[in-house]
Structures are given as structure tokens and as C-alpha cells.
Amino acid sequence: MFLVDSYYAHRMPADIQQRQLNDGRTFHVIKRFWQPEELATAAAGLGWRLDVQTTANDHILFGSGTPAT
């Protein structure tokens, strides 16, 4: 498995953000910004060995994983 997502160093309150579209409409969306250790632990609980890192500028979270044996 390989994953790439945006990264934010802090959790959002209740993982909810307000986003505005180009046409002006706004919506509340659920967006969970995983921390690398937290994501690796969650994956392990699902039977995956996951190596998760962030880019040097802390904007991107990426990782690769294999099924745990």
C-alpha cells in the first residue's frame, strides 16, 4: 500500500473544518489530519505494517505499508 495526503501538525477540534467553494457556498467537512505515529498504530490494529513520514516542509504525509505477517 502507498498513501499520500495533506499534513497538519495539530489535530483540528472535532476534525471539522468549514470550506468555501468558488461559488460562495460553505460546507462543514470532516477532515482528520493524522499524525504519523497515530496512523501507523491504527494501521497495525488492522493488520498492516506502515512506515509513515512527513515531507521536510511538513505539508505532506506519505507512507508505504505491507500486510503484517
C-alpha positions in Angstrom: 0.0 0.0 0.0 1.1 3.6 -0.6 -0.6 6.7 0.8 -0.2 10.5 0.3 -2.3 13.1 2.0 -2.1 16.7 3.2 -0.5 17.1 6.7 -1.2 19.5 9.5 0.9 19.2 12.7 -2.1 19.6 15.0 -5.5 17.9 15.3 -8.5 20.1 14.5 -11.2 20.4 17.1 -13.6 17.5 16.4 -11.9 17.0 13.0 -14.3 19.5 11.4 -13.5 22.3 9.0 -15.5 24.9 7.2 -14.7 25.0 3.5 -16.0 27.5 0.9 -16.5 26.7 -2.7 -15.7 29.1 -5.6 -19.5 29.8 -5.9 -19.5 31.1 -2.3 -21.4 28.1 -0.7 -19.8 26.9 2.5 -19.9 23.4 4.0 -18.7 21.8 7.1 -16.5 18.8 6.3 -14.8 16.1 8.4 -11.0 16.1 7.8 -8.8 14.1 10.1 -5.2 15.2 10.0 -3.5 12.0 11.2 -0.2 12.2 13.0 2.4 9.7 11.7 2.6 7.6 14.8 -1.2 7.6 15.3 -1.7 6.4 11.7 0.9 3.7 12.0 -0.7 2.5 15.2 -4.2 2.4 13.7 -2.9 0.5 10.6 -1.2 -2.0 12.9 -4.5 -2.6 14.6 -5.9 -3.5 11.1 -3.1 -5.9 10.4 -0.7 -3.6 8.4 2.9 -2.6 9.0 3.0 1.0 7.9 6.0 3.4 7.7 4.7 7.0 7.7 6.7 10.2 7.3 6.2 13.8 6.5 8.0 16.0 3.9 10.7 18.3 5.1 8.3 21.3 5.0 5.6 19.4 6.9 2.9 19.9 4.2 2.6 16.2 3.0 2.1 13.0 4.9 3.2 9.8 3.0 3.9 6.2 3.7 4.0 2.7 2.5 2.9 -0.5 4.1 2.6 -4.2 3.8 0.3 -6.7 5.5 1.7 -7.8 8.8 2.6 -11.5 8.9 
